[in-house]
């Protein structure tokens, strides 16, 4: 995968993450709580990361699982699994890829 494709993929994940957080904010309360959540662990590590890599660990026509390895700005290395499904869009007509799960971070001692 090219660098551009990797950057586009990460941008897609980040935007999906922010949209998910925005939807959560409508459920969890005022913007102050949203800000607090965004700058707290584990979300703050994704917002200000140092390096990342990813690979598809499971894929079929309707679902894909990505293992994402992240090195944050505190030199902490962790892995999350991000799961997408290809399903009916809630905000537009037709099918689209949607985040249906993100695992809790699994921390390691060495970098990527």
C-alpha positions in Angstrom: 0.0 0.0 0.0 1.4 3.4 -1.0 2.0 6.3 1.5 -0.9 8.2 0.1 -3.2 5.2 0.6 -1.9 4.8 4.2 -2.5 8.5 4.9 -6.0 8.3 3.4 -6.8 5.3 5.4 -5.6 6.9 8.6 -7.5 10.0 7.8 -10.6 7.9 7.2 -10.1 6.2 10.6 -9.6 9.5 12.4 -12.7 11.1 10.8 -14.7 8.0 11.6 -13.4 8.2 15.2 -14.3 11.9 15.5 -17.8 11.3 14.0 -18.3 8.5 16.5 -17.2 10.8 19.3 -19.5 13.5 18.1 -22.4 11.1 18.1 -21.4 10.0 21.6 -21.4 13.6 22.7 -25.1 13.9 21.8 -25.7 11.0 24.2 -23.2 11.9 27.0 -24.0 15.6 27.3 -22.5 19.0 26.8 -19.4 19.9 24.8 -17.3 20.2 28.0 -17.7 16.5 28.6 -16.8 15.8 24.9 -13.6 17.9 25.2 -12.7 16.2 28.5 -13.2 12.7 26.9 -11.1 13.7 23.8 -8.1 14.8 25.8 -8.2 11.8 28.2 -6.7 8.4 27.8 -6.9 6.4 25.5 -8.3 9.0 23.0 -5.5 11.5 23.5 -2.9 9.0 22.2 -4.7 8.8 18.9 -5.1 12.5 18.5 -1.4 13.2 19.0 0.4 10.1 17.7 4.0 9.8 16.7 3.8 6.8 14.4 1.4 4.1 13.3 1.1 1.0 11.2 -1.8 -1.2 10.4 -2.7 -4.5 8.7 -5.9 -6.3 7.7 -6.3 -9.3 10.1 -9.7 -10.5 8.9 -11.7 -9.5 5.8 -14.8 -10.6 3.9 -17.4 -8.9 1.6 -19.2 -7.3 4.6 -16.7 -6.8 7.3 -13.0 -5.9 7.8 -10.8 -6.0 10.9 -7.7 -3.8 11.1 -5.0 -4.2 13.7 -3.6 -0.7 14.3 -0.2 -0.3 16.0 0.3 3.2 17.5 3.3 4.9 19.1 2.0 7.9 21.0 3.9 11.1 21.9 4.8 9.6 25.3 6.6 6.8 23.5 3.9 4.3 24.6 3.2 1.5 22.1 -0.2 0.0 21.9 -2.5 -2.0 19.5 -6.2 -1.6 18.8 -8.4 -3.6 16.5 -10.8 -1.5 14.5 -13.8 -3.3 13.0 -15.9 -2.0 10.0 -19.0 -3.4 8.4 -20.5 -2.7 5.0 -24.1 -2.0 5.7 -27.0 0.4 5.2 -26.1 4.0 6.0 -28.0 5.7 8.7 -27.4 9.3 7.4 -27.6 8.7 3.6 -29.1 6.3 1.1 -27.2 3.2 0.2 -24.4 1.1 1.7 -21.3 2.4 3.4 -18.5 1.3 5.6 -19.2 1.9 9.3 -17.2 1.5 12.5 -18.9 -1.2 14.6 -16.2 -1.7 17.2 -12.8 -0.6 18.5 -11.0 -2.8 21.0 -9.5 -1.4 24.2 -5.8 -0.6 23.7 -3.3 -3.4 24.5 0.0 -1.8 25.6 3.5 -3.1 24.9 7.0 -2.1 26.0 8.7 -1.5 22.7 8.0 0.7 19.7 6.5 -0.2 16.3 
